[in-house]
Amino acid sequence: MRNFYLTILSLFLVISANAQTVVNFTAAEGYIQGNLANNADWGGANWIASPDNSRIECAGGYSWARWGVPFTVSGTEITFEVHFRFNIDLLANKLIARMGFNDNGANAGNIANIQLSTLSDGNLYVRHSDGGNGNPDSGAAGLTDFQQDNLVLKVTLTLGADADSSTISSKMFNSTAGIDSGIAIINGIPAGVFTKATSSGISGFIHVQDAINGTRNILVDKVIMTQGNTLSFDRTAELNFSLSQNPVQNVLGITGLETGSQISIYSISGAKVYTQEFNGNSINVSNLNTGLYFLEIPGYSVKKFLKK
């Protein structure tokens, strides 16, 4: 049923310039616990689906997660969006991941993508996808604040007259801290991706590089494919609220949040440790262990707080 549903959605993409297909990796969408490749429309090794937590997790280095649904580009642009978080602090000078598009072949196939790297200053940057991990052809996308925060990467493919005149543009957002990067542009894409983009379709993929070894230290909460360019994301459109005290000991006061909103709290490892409807005043966190937590409410910016 879910496979049929996504197929119908992908057909509508060709007639709607702003159509989106969103996957949250939930049980309601048909995802089962375990190997991601055992779930419809996905392939790849060392990735685990965790529908109870609404995400997929990387279980080892050099691991592919390939979205198998083909998307034919309507117009000239399509954007692949990945919502993710690292649950460890990443070291400097590491090649972290590649994200972008492929031609729906086995494993990676032909790919048009960007690379994410930490450079000598320890910040997170979009880098060129040519294998040399060099600077983008123009612009720059980097975040100085990203460790264990909720991040969004948007990668837009813009089709030109041919593969060489097509481009990949990328922008990153830190939705926890409320900051975003600039836009990095890379010129030229593989011919195979260009052909499939206007014929049988391309798909999204995530490749965690071998600098991330042995632990589930990248968590992906959502992927979205959108017809058109969405790099001009307006972060002010996301509602905000305030915490009356931080750090907190027992009672966490909240202002600016609508009564009845569903509150979820996640530990630093990504585990959901608390959920309830907001009563209009505060929530009791006395049962939580000491440490850093993330407070998430649909439609609102994510907050982090320290439990004493």
N, C-alpha and C positions, 0 to 999 in steps of 0.2 A: 504493500500500500504506500509506504513512504517513497519507494523508488518511483512509483507511478506519479505521486504528488510532485516530486521534484522534476520529473520529466515534463509535466504540464507547465510548471513554473518556467522551465527553461524555454519552452515554446513561446510563452508570452513575452519573453525578453526581447525577441526580435521585432515586436510591434510596439513596445513601450520604452521610450528613451530613458525613463527614470526607474525602470523595473529593477527589483532586487530579489535575490535569493539568499536567505539567511539560514544558517545552521548553528544551533546552540548545543548540539550533542546531548540532548535530553532523552529520557526514556519515552516521553510523549512523541518524539520524532522517530522512534523505533530503534534507538541505539541500545546495545546490550553491553554489559560490563565485560572487559577483556580486550583482546587484540583488536586494534582498530580495523585491520584488514578483514575481520569477520563481519563487519558492518557494511551494509549496502552503500555503494558509491564511493568507497574509500579503499586505498591500497597503501602499502608501506610496512616496513618492519620496525620493531622497537617502539611502537606507539600504542598506548593503552586508552581505550574509551572508558570514561567514568561518568555514566549518565546521572548518578546520584549527585555528583558535583557539577554537572552540566559543563563538561570539558573533556579534552584529550590531553594526555601527558606523554612527554618523551621519556623513554625508559633506557636510553643509551646514546652514545655518540654516533655520528654519521647516519642519521635516521631520516627516512623519507616519510612524509604523510601526503598522499596525492589524492585530491578531490577528483573523482572520476566523472562527474557530470560535465558534459561539453556545453560551452557557451559560445554561440556565434555572435560576433560583435555587431551590434546595431548602430549604424552611423560609423564613427571613426574611433570611439573611445570606450574602454571598459576598465573598471577598477576592482581589484581584488583587495579585500580588507581583512586583516587578521587582528583579533583582540587577544593579547597574551600577557604573560608575566613570567619573570625569572624568580624562582624561589630560593636562589642563592645569590650572593654577591659575586659578580663576574670580575675576573682579573683583567688587567690591562694587556694590550697586545695579543688579543685573541680573536680568531675568526669564529663568529658565533653561529650564524645561520644564513640561509638563502631563502628568499620568498619571492613568488611571482607566478608566472604562467608557464604551462607546458603544452605540447601538442597532443596530449592525451595518449601518449605512447606508454609502453611498459617502463616501470621504474620512473626515471626522470624524463625520458624522451628528449626531444629538443626543448630547450628552456629559454625563456626571456625573463630575467630576474635581477634583483639587487642582492647585495651581500650586506649583512650587519656585522660590524666589527667594533671591538674596543681598541682604541689606539693607545699610544704611550701615556696620554693624559687620563686614561681610564674611562673616558666618555664613550657613548654609543653613537656610531655613525653609519649612514648609508654609504656603501662603497660600490665601485664598478663591478659588473658581473662577468668580466672577461677572463677570470681566473687569476689575474694579477692582484686583485683586491686593491686597485688604485682609486684615485679620486674620480668622482663623477665628471662627465664632460662639461657640465655647467651647474651652477648652484651648489648648495650643500645642505644636508639634512643631518642634524646631530642633536643629542640630548645630553645635558650635563647632569640631569637628575633622572635616573631611570631604575636604579637598583631596587628590585622587589616591588615596584609600583605597577599599576595597571597601564599597559601600553597599547596603542593602536598603530599599526602600520598600514598605510594605503599605498598600493602600487597601481598606477594607471598606465595602460598600454594605449598609445595614440598611433593609429595607422596612417602612414604616408602613402605615397604612390607605389612604394615597394618596401622591401625589408630594410634596406639601408637608410631610407628616409623616415622610418618609423622610430618612435622613442618610447622609453620607459621613464616615468616620473614617479618620485616617491616622497612621502612626507610622514613623519612620526608625531604621535601625540602622547603625552603623559597625562592621562585623565585623572590620576590621583593628585598630582601636583598642579594640574590646570595649566600646563605649558605645552607648546608645540615647537617643532623644528622648522627649518626652512625647507624648500623643495629642491631635491637633487634630480638632475636630468641626465639620462644616458642615451646616446644616439645609436641607432641600429639594433635590429633584432634578428634572430636566426630566420632563414627563409622558410623553414618548416612551420614555425609558429605563425608567420605572416600568412601563409597559405591556409592553414587550418582556421585562423581567426575569422576568415570570411567564407569558409566552406563548412566543414563538419564540426568545427568548434574547438576551443581551447579550454583548459581547466586550470585551477589553482593548485599550488603545491607549497609545502614547507619542508625545508631540509635543514636539520640541525647538524652542524659540522662536528668534527671529531675533537674540537677543543672542549666540548661539553661531554664528559665521559661518565658513564656508570650510574648516574642518579637521575631521577625524574625532576630536572631542574628548569624545564620550560613547560608552562601550562597554557593551553590555548582554550579560551572560553567561547569563542565565536568566530565564524568566517562569513563573509558577505561578498557576493558578486553583484556589482551594480553597473548597468549600462550608463556610460558617461563618465565624466571626470568629477570626482568628489574631493579633490585635494583642498578645495577652499572651504573645508569644514569649519563651521562657526561654533567654537566651544562655548560661547555665551548662550547658545540655544539649550544647553544642558542645565537644568535647574540646580540650584545650590541650597545648602542648609548649613547650620553651624552647630558645633559642639560647645556646650557651656563650660566644660573643663576638659583639659587634656594635658597631662596624664589623668587617669581616673582610677578611683579605688573600688567603689561599689555601684554607684548610680551614675549613669551617663545621661546628662541633660541634653536635649536636642531642641533647637528652634529653627523655624523656617521649613518644617517638614509637614506635609499634609497628614492629618489623622487617618489611620487605616492603611498607610503605606506599609508594604512588606519589607521588613528589615532582615538582612542576612549579614552575619559576621563570619569572616574567614581568618584562620590562623596564618602565620607567616609561611607555613608549609602548603597552604592552599586548601586545607580541610575546612568544610563548613561546620562551625561549632555552635551556632546560635541562629534562630530564626523566630520572628514573631511579628504581629501587626503593631504598628506604632499607636500608642494610646494618647498621643497629643502632648506628652510632657517629657518622659524619660524612659530609659530601659535599665534593668538591673543586670549588671555584669559581674556580680560578686562571685559567681561560680567559675569564672574564667581564670586560668592560670596567669601568672605574671608574664607579660610579653607584649609584642607588637601585633595589632589586629587591623583588619580592613573591614569597614562598614559599607555595605552596598545596598542601595535602594533603586529599583528600576526607574529610569527617567531623571535621576539625580547624579551629581558628581560623586565619585567615590572618596571616602574619607579614611584616614588611618589614625588610630589612637593607641596610646600606651596604657596597658593595665598594670597598675602598681601592685 
